[in-house]
Amino acid sequence: MENDLVKYLGDLLLHQDDRLLIKLRMGDGLDKSKVDEICAVLSQLAIE
């Protein structure tokens, strides 16, 4: 399960159409819902 969460975290940051880091670099601003989702994944990984 951990590998799935790590892959999902990578997708959220880099690989999806609305990638968080790419949007930030382009100056499009911060997507707070994505940040919340990333925090949830990181919290789950911390528990595991």
PDB file of N, CA, C and O in Angstrom, chain B, residues numbered from 101:
ATOM      1  N   MET B 101       0.821  -1.196   0.000  1.00  0.00           N
ATOM      2  CA  MET B 101       0.000   0.000   0.000  1.00  0.00           C
ATOM      3  C   MET B 101       0.867   1.264   0.000  1.00  0.00           C
ATOM      4  O   MET B 101       0.502   2.270  -0.607  1.00  0.00           O
ATOM      5  N   GLU B 102       2.012   1.208   0.679  1.00  0.00           N
ATOM      6  CA  GLU B 102       2.870   2.384   0.761  1.00  0.00           C
ATOM      7  C   GLU B 102       3.329   2.824  -0.626  1.00  0.00           C
ATOM      8  O   GLU B 102       3.364   4.019  -0.915  1.00  0.00           O
ATOM      9  N   ASN B 103       3.677   1.879  -1.475  1.00  0.00           N
ATOM     10  CA  ASN B 103       4.112   2.232  -2.817  1.00  0.00           C
ATOM     11  C   ASN B 103       3.021   2.950  -3.591  1.00  0.00           C
ATOM     12  O   ASN B 103       3.308   3.859  -4.369  1.00  0.00           O
ATOM     13  N   ASP B 104       1.767   2.549  -3.383  1.00  0.00           N
ATOM     14  CA  ASP B 104       0.651   3.212  -4.044  1.00  0.00           C
ATOM     15  C   ASP B 104       0.527   4.654  -3.570  1.00  0.00           C
ATOM     16  O   ASP B 104       0.285   5.553  -4.376  1.00  0.00           O
ATOM     17  N   LEU B 105       0.689   4.880  -2.273  1.00  0.00           N
ATOM     18  CA  LEU B 105       0.594   6.239  -1.744  1.00  0.00           C
ATOM     19  C   LEU B 105       1.739   7.112  -2.246  1.00  0.00           C
ATOM     20  O   LEU B 105       1.536   8.282  -2.572  1.00  0.00           O
ATOM     21  N   VAL B 106       2.927   6.551  -2.308  1.00  0.00           N
ATOM     22  CA  VAL B 106       4.077   7.312  -2.800  1.00  0.00           C
ATOM     23  C   VAL B 106       3.878   7.662  -4.277  1.00  0.00           C
ATOM     24  O   VAL B 106       4.162   8.785  -4.694  1.00  0.00           O
ATOM     25  N   LYS B 107       3.398   6.717  -5.055  1.00  0.00           N
ATOM     26  CA  LYS B 107       3.125   6.979  -6.471  1.00  0.00           C
ATOM     27  C   LYS B 107       2.046   8.043  -6.620  1.00  0.00           C
ATOM     28  O   LYS B 107       2.157   8.935  -7.461  1.00  0.00           O
ATOM     29  N   TYR B 108       1.003   7.948  -5.800  1.00  0.00           N
ATOM     30  CA  TYR B 108      -0.078   8.924  -5.849  1.00  0.00           C
ATOM     31  C   TYR B 108       0.437  10.317  -5.477  1.00  0.00           C
ATOM     32  O   TYR B 108       0.046  11.311  -6.090  1.00  0.00           O
ATOM     33  N   LEU B 109       1.300  10.384  -4.488  1.00  0.00           N
ATOM     34  CA  LEU B 109       1.889  11.660  -4.085  1.00  0.00           C
ATOM     35  C   LEU B 109       2.686  12.256  -5.250  1.00  0.00           C
ATOM     36  O   LEU B 109       2.589  13.451  -5.529  1.00  0.00           O
ATOM     37  N   GLY B 110       3.458  11.428  -5.914  1.00  0.00           N
ATOM     38  CA  GLY B 110       4.201  11.892  -7.088  1.00  0.00           C
ATOM     39  C   GLY B 110       3.281  12.392  -8.185  1.00  0.00           C
ATOM     40  O   GLY B 110       3.566  13.394  -8.841  1.00  0.00           O
ATOM     41  N   ASP B 111       2.177  11.689  -8.381  1.00  0.00           N
ATOM     42  CA  ASP B 111       1.198  12.123  -9.378  1.00  0.00           C
ATOM     43  C   ASP B 111       0.621  13.488  -9.017  1.00  0.00           C
ATOM     44  O   ASP B 111       0.471  14.356  -9.878  1.00  0.00           O
ATOM     45  N   LEU B 112       0.299  13.668  -7.744  1.00  0.00           N
ATOM     46  CA  LEU B 112      -0.256  14.949  -7.309  1.00  0.00           C
ATOM     47  C   LEU B 112       0.729  16.092  -7.526  1.00  0.00           C
ATOM     48  O   LEU B 112       0.336  17.205  -7.875  1.00  0.00           O
ATOM     49  N   LEU B 113       1.988  15.813  -7.318  1.00  0.00           N
ATOM     50  CA  LEU B 113       2.998  16.859  -7.423  1.00  0.00           C
ATOM     51  C   LEU B 113       3.458  17.109  -8.859  1.00  0.00           C
ATOM     52  O   LEU B 113       3.682  18.256  -9.246  1.00  0.00           O
ATOM     53  N   LEU B 114       3.599  16.054  -9.642  1.00  0.00           N
ATOM     54  CA  LEU B 114       4.289  16.190 -10.927  1.00  0.00           C
ATOM     55  C   LEU B 114       3.565  15.649 -12.147  1.00  0.00           C
ATOM     56  O   LEU B 114       3.711  16.211 -13.232  1.00  0.00           O
ATOM     57  N   HIS B 115       2.790  14.578 -12.014  1.00  0.00           N
ATOM     58  CA  HIS B 115       2.392  13.830 -13.202  1.00  0.00           C
ATOM     59  C   HIS B 115       0.962  14.023 -13.675  1.00  0.00           C
ATOM     60  O   HIS B 115       0.624  13.565 -14.766  1.00  0.00           O
ATOM     61  N   GLN B 116       0.119  14.673 -12.913  1.00  0.00           N
ATOM     62  CA  GLN B 116      -1.261  14.852 -13.355  1.00  0.00           C
ATOM     63  C   GLN B 116      -1.378  16.087 -14.248  1.00  0.00           C
ATOM     64  O   GLN B 116      -0.462  16.906 -14.315  1.00  0.00           O
ATOM     65  N   ASP B 117      -2.499  16.208 -14.922  1.00  0.00           N
ATOM     66  CA  ASP B 117      -2.713  17.347 -15.818  1.00  0.00           C
ATOM     67  C   ASP B 117      -2.634  18.679 -15.074  1.00  0.00           C
ATOM     68  O   ASP B 117      -2.179  19.680 -15.628  1.00  0.00           O
ATOM     69  N   ASP B 118      -3.074  18.684 -13.827  1.00  0.00           N
ATOM     70  CA  ASP B 118      -3.068  19.916 -13.029  1.00  0.00           C
ATOM     71  C   ASP B 118      -2.017  19.823 -11.923  1.00  0.00           C
ATOM     72  O   ASP B 118      -2.317  20.046 -10.750  1.00  0.00           O
ATOM     73  N   ARG B 119      -0.809  19.500 -12.299  1.00  0.00           N
ATOM     74  CA  ARG B 119       0.310  19.299 -11.373  1.00  0.00           C
ATOM     75  C   ARG B 119       0.531  20.523 -10.504  1.00  0.00           C
ATOM     76  O   ARG B 119       0.579  21.649 -10.999  1.00  0.00           O
ATOM     77  N   LEU B 120       0.663  20.300  -9.223  1.00  0.00           N
ATOM     78  CA  LEU B 120       0.818  21.398  -8.268  1.00  0.00           C
ATOM     79  C   LEU B 120       2.105  22.179  -8.503  1.00  0.00           C
ATOM     80  O   LEU B 120       2.070  23.407  -8.591  1.00  0.00           O
ATOM     81  N   LEU B 121       3.227  21.498  -8.605  1.00  0.00           N
ATOM     82  CA  LEU B 121       4.507  22.194  -8.732  1.00  0.00           C
ATOM     83  C   LEU B 121       4.640  22.950 -10.045  1.00  0.00           C
ATOM     84  O   LEU B 121       5.206  24.043 -10.082  1.00  0.00           O
ATOM     85  N   ILE B 122       4.124  22.377 -11.115  1.00  0.00           N
ATOM     86  CA  ILE B 122       4.208  23.045 -12.412  1.00  0.00           C
ATOM     87  C   ILE B 122       3.367  24.311 -12.392  1.00  0.00           C
ATOM     88  O   ILE B 122       3.798  25.346 -12.900  1.00  0.00           O
ATOM     89  N   LYS B 123       2.170  24.244 -11.811  1.00  0.00           N
ATOM     90  CA  LYS B 123       1.320  25.428 -11.730  1.00  0.00           C
ATOM     91  C   LYS B 123       1.983  26.531 -10.914  1.00  0.00           C
ATOM     92  O   LYS B 123       1.883  27.709 -11.257  1.00  0.00           O
ATOM     93  N   LEU B 124       2.657  26.150  -9.840  1.00  0.00           N
ATOM     94  CA  LEU B 124       3.350  27.145  -9.032  1.00  0.00           C
ATOM     95  C   LEU B 124       4.478  27.801  -9.821  1.00  0.00           C
ATOM     96  O   LEU B 124       4.642  29.021  -9.781  1.00  0.00           O
ATOM     97  N   ARG B 125       5.241  27.001 -10.526  1.00  0.00           N
ATOM     98  CA  ARG B 125       6.358  27.535 -11.307  1.00  0.00           C
ATOM     99  C   ARG B 125       5.883  28.464 -12.418  1.00  0.00           C
ATOM    100  O   ARG B 125       6.562  29.431 -12.766  1.00  0.00           O
ATOM    101  N   MET B 126       4.730  28.165 -12.962  1.00  0.00           N
ATOM    102  CA  MET B 126       4.192  28.979 -14.051  1.00  0.00           C
ATOM    103  C   MET B 126       3.500  30.242 -13.528  1.00  0.00           C
ATOM    104  O   MET B 126       3.084  31.094 -14.314  1.00  0.00           O
ATOM    105  N   GLY B 127       3.378  30.361 -12.213  1.00  0.00           N
ATOM    106  CA  GLY B 127       2.752  31.542 -11.636  1.00  0.00           C
ATOM    107  C   GLY B 127       1.250  31.486 -11.598  1.00  0.00           C
ATOM    108  O   GLY B 127       0.596  32.524 -11.490  1.00  0.00           O
ATOM    109  N   ASP B 128       0.675  30.277 -11.684  1.00  0.00           N
ATOM    110  CA  ASP B 128      -0.782  30.128 -11.687  1.00  0.00           C
ATOM    111  C   ASP B 128      -1.380  30.122 -10.291  1.00  0.00           C
ATOM    112  O   ASP B 128      -2.602  30.093 -10.145  1.00  0.00           O
ATOM    113  N   GLY B 129      -0.549  30.149  -9.272  1.00  0.00           N
ATOM    114  CA  GLY B 129      -1.055  30.167  -7.906  1.00  0.00           C
ATOM    115  C   GLY B 129      -1.141  28.782  -7.286  1.00  0.00           C
ATOM    116  O   GLY B 129      -0.806  27.772  -7.905  1.00  0.00           O
ATOM    117  N   LEU B 130      -1.598  28.773  -6.055  1.00  0.00           N
ATOM    118  CA  LEU B 130      -1.664  27.546  -5.265  1.00  0.00           C
ATOM    119  C   LEU B 130      -3.076  26.998  -5.247  1.00  0.00           C
ATOM    120  O   LEU B 130      -4.025  27.712  -4.924  1.00  0.00           O
ATOM    121  N   ASP B 131      -3.211  25.733  -5.593  1.00  0.00           N
ATOM    122  CA  ASP B 131      -4.500  25.050  -5.554  1.00  0.00           C
ATOM    123  C   ASP B 131      -4.666  24.447  -4.160  1.00  0.00           C
ATOM    124  O   ASP B 131      -4.092  23.402  -3.852  1.00  0.00           O
ATOM    125  N   LYS B 132      -5.451  25.111  -3.330  1.00  0.00           N
ATOM    126  CA  LYS B 132      -5.577  24.698  -1.925  1.00  0.00           C
ATOM    127  C   LYS B 132      -6.174  23.300  -1.778  1.00  0.00           C
ATOM    128  O   LYS B 132      -5.831  22.588  -0.835  1.00  0.00           O
ATOM    129  N   SER B 133      -7.044  22.899  -2.673  1.00  0.00           N
ATOM    130  CA  SER B 133      -7.604  21.547  -2.581  1.00  0.00           C
ATOM    131  C   SER B 133      -6.530  20.494  -2.842  1.00  0.00           C
ATOM    132  O   SER B 133      -6.536  19.430  -2.222  1.00  0.00           O
ATOM    133  N   LYS B 134      -5.603  20.791  -3.766  1.00  0.00           N
ATOM    134  CA  LYS B 134      -4.486  19.873  -4.020  1.00  0.00           C
ATOM    135  C   LYS B 134      -3.572  19.800  -2.806  1.00  0.00           C
ATOM    136  O   LYS B 134      -3.107  18.722  -2.437  1.00  0.00           O
ATOM    137  N   VAL B 135      -3.316  20.949  -2.184  1.00  0.00           N
ATOM    138  CA  VAL B 135      -2.473  20.972  -0.996  1.00  0.00           C
ATOM    139  C   VAL B 135      -3.105  20.136   0.110  1.00  0.00           C
ATOM    140  O   VAL B 135      -2.408  19.384   0.791  1.00  0.00           O
ATOM    141  N   ASP B 136      -4.413  20.259   0.294  1.00  0.00           N
ATOM    142  CA  ASP B 136      -5.109  19.461   1.299  1.00  0.00           C
ATOM    143  C   ASP B 136      -4.998  17.971   1.004  1.00  0.00           C
ATOM    144  O   ASP B 136      -4.813  17.159   1.910  1.00  0.00           O
ATOM    145  N   GLU B 137      -5.112  17.624  -0.262  1.00  0.00           N
ATOM    146  CA  GLU B 137      -4.991  16.217  -0.669  1.00  0.00           C
ATOM    147  C   GLU B 137      -3.574  15.701  -0.431  1.00  0.00           C
ATOM    148  O   GLU B 137      -3.391  14.577   0.035  1.00  0.00           O
ATOM    149  N   ILE B 138      -2.582  16.511  -0.745  1.00  0.00           N
ATOM    150  CA  ILE B 138      -1.185  16.137  -0.512  1.00  0.00           C
ATOM    151  C   ILE B 138      -0.930  15.951   0.976  1.00  0.00           C
ATOM    152  O   ILE B 138      -0.259  15.000   1.377  1.00  0.00           O
ATOM    153  N   CYS B 139      -1.459  16.853   1.797  1.00  0.00           N
ATOM    154  CA  CYS B 139      -1.302  16.735   3.251  1.00  0.00           C
ATOM    155  C   CYS B 139      -1.937  15.456   3.779  1.00  0.00           C
ATOM    156  O   CYS B 139      -1.390  14.815   4.676  1.00  0.00           O
ATOM    157  N   ALA B 140      -3.082  15.083   3.230  1.00  0.00           N
ATOM    158  CA  ALA B 140      -3.743  13.853   3.646  1.00  0.00           C
ATOM    159  C   ALA B 140      -2.891  12.632   3.299  1.00  0.00           C
ATOM    160  O   ALA B 140      -2.776  11.708   4.104  1.00  0.00           O
ATOM    161  N   VAL B 141      -2.300  12.625   2.120  1.00  0.00           N
ATOM    162  CA  VAL B 141      -1.434  11.512   1.715  1.00  0.00           C
ATOM    163  C   VAL B 141      -0.204  11.462   2.610  1.00  0.00           C
ATOM    164  O   VAL B 141       0.193  10.386   3.058  1.00  0.00           O
ATOM    165  N   LEU B 142       0.403  12.612   2.875  1.00  0.00           N
ATOM    166  CA  LEU B 142       1.580  12.630   3.752  1.00  0.00           C
ATOM    167  C   LEU B 142       1.232  12.167   5.167  1.00  0.00           C
ATOM    168  O   LEU B 142       2.028  11.475   5.801  1.00  0.00           O
ATOM    169  N   SER B 143       0.078  12.534   5.657  1.00  0.00           N
ATOM    170  CA  SER B 143      -0.351  12.074   6.975  1.00  0.00           C
ATOM    171  C   SER B 143      -0.526  10.566   7.006  1.00  0.00           C
ATOM    172  O   SER B 143      -0.143   9.907   7.973  1.00  0.00           O
ATOM    173  N   GLN B 144      -1.107  10.025   5.945  1.00  0.00           N
ATOM    174  CA  GLN B 144      -1.292   8.574   5.863  1.00  0.00           C
ATOM    175  C   GLN B 144       0.052   7.864   5.798  1.00  0.00           C
ATOM    176  O   GLN B 144       0.240   6.822   6.425  1.00  0.00           O
ATOM    177  N   LEU B 145       0.984   8.426   5.041  1.00  0.00           N
ATOM    178  CA  LEU B 145       2.331   7.828   4.964  1.00  0.00           C
ATOM    179  C   LEU B 145       3.027   7.886   6.321  1.00  0.00           C
ATOM    180  O   LEU B 145       3.750   6.956   6.680  1.00  0.00           O
ATOM    181  N   ALA B 146       2.825   8.951   7.071  1.00  0.00           N
ATOM    182  CA  ALA B 146       3.441   9.081   8.388  1.00  0.00           C
ATOM    183  C   ALA B 146       2.908   8.003   9.335  1.00  0.00           C
ATOM    184  O   ALA B 146       3.657   7.463  10.150  1.00  0.00           O
ATOM    185  N   ILE B 147       1.639   7.698   9.227  1.00  0.00           N
ATOM    186  CA  ILE B 147       1.037   6.657  10.069  1.00  0.00           C
ATOM    187  C   ILE B 147       1.629   5.287   9.730  1.00  0.00           C
ATOM    188  O   ILE B 147       1.925   4.484  10.614  1.00  0.00           O
ATOM    189  N   GLU B 148       1.791   5.044   8.440  1.00  0.00           N
ATOM    190  CA  GLU B 148       2.330   3.749   8.004  1.00  0.00           C
ATOM    191  C   GLU B 148       3.788   3.653   8.363  1.00  0.00           C
ATOM    192  O   GLU B 148       4.428   2.640   8.082  1.00  0.00           O
TER     193      GLU B 148
END
